[in-house]
Amino acid sequence: MSAPFLACMAAAAAFNHLPPRVLPSIQAVEGGQPGLVRMNPNQTADLGVMQVNTIWIRPLARYAHMAPREVLSRLTNDSCFNIAAAAAVMRYYLVQSHSDMMVAIGYYHSHTPALSQDYQRKVVAAAMAMVRRHEPP
């Protein structure tokens, strides 16, 4: 992961009171990159570095006082904007889940229990892989 992505993730995590490893772990599972658009079976799409779903365009547009088209463009192409949006989504889900980080992580992917739990496992595995890569020999 590039240093600018990590800098944006650290700032967004701090601003939204998220653990610093959450956003990089989610990004590792999502596998997004600038400009990437993945269509979903439910006619939504996942956008950019953090694969933020298009269901968030209107709420983010209201929050940021921006036109929905501008939010769509920036979610797709502006990595730091996309990361900040993902952090805001995580903050929303953290509040919604009464501060249960694992539930919030699962909700980032799906509210369907089996899909949510599978995603939680993937994100935890990604976080653990990051720790192992940075442990001293």
N, C-alpha and C positions, 0 to 999 in steps of 0.2 A: 504494500500500500504506500502511496506516495506521501511525502512529508506534508504537502499542502492539505491533503485529505485529513491527515491526522491532526493537523493544527485546527482545521475547521471542526473536526469531531470533538477535540478537547474543549474548544470554546463553546460549542453547542451543548455539550454534556454539562459543563460548569454552569452555563446560563440556566439550563433546565433542571439542575440538581439531579443529574443522572450519574451513575457510576461510570468512570472513564472508559471501561472496557466494553460497555454495552453497544455503543454505536459501531466500533470496529468489528465486533463479533457478529452483529446483524449484517453488516456489509459483507463480511466473509461468506455468510450463508446466502445472501441475496446475489452476490456476484455481479452487481451492477457496475456500470461505467458511464461516463458522460455520453449523452446522446442515445443511450440504449432505451428502447421502448419494447416491452414484452406484453403481448396481448394475452388476456385471461379468458377462460371459457365463459365467464359471466359478462362479457363485453366491456370490462374495464381494462385498464392497462397499468403496468408498473413502469415507473420512469426513473432514469438516471442512476446515479451511484448507489443510492439506498433503495431503489425500486419502490418509491413512494407511489401508492395507488392513486389513480385518477379520481376516486371518490373524495379525495381531500382537496381537490382544486378549489371548489367554491368556499369551503370553510377557510382555507388558507388565504384565498383572495380577500375575504371579508376581514380576516385578522390583519393582513398586511396592507389593506387599503389599496389593492391592485386589481386590475382587470383579470378575469379568469384566463384569457389568452396569454397574458404576460406571465402568470403563475405557471401555466402549462409549459411555456417556453423555458422558463428559468428552472423548473423542476427537471426538465429533460436535459438541459445543456449547462446549467450553472451548478457545479458540484457543491460549492459551499452553501448555496441557497437550498439545494436538495437535502444536504446533511442537516441544515438548520430546521427544515420542514420535518424531516424524520425525527429529530429530537423533540420538536413540538408535538408530533403525533405520539411519541413515547410518553411524554409528560401527560398528555390528555389521557392515555390509557392507564398510566400509573395512578392518576387521580380517580379514574373510573373504577379501578380495581382495588381501591382503598390501600394503596401503597404496596401492593404485591407485585414485585418486579417480574417474577416469572409469569404471572397472568398477563401483565402488560406486554411482555415479550411475545407471548403466544398470540395476543390480540393483534399485534403488529402484522401478523400473517393472516390470522383467521379467528373468528369467534366460534367456529365449529370445534368442539372439544378435542376430537381425535387429531385434527389438523393442527390445532393450537399446541397440543402436547408434543406432537412430533417436531414442530418448529422449535419449541423450547429446548428439546434435547439437542437439536442441531446447533442452536446458538450456544448452549453450554459447552458442547464439544468444540466449537470454534474458539470460545474463550479459553478453554483448557489447552488447546493447541498453541495459542498465543503465549500462554504462560510457559509451556514446555520449550518453545523456541527461544525464550529469553532467560531461561535458567542457566546459571553458570555450570560449566562441565564438572 
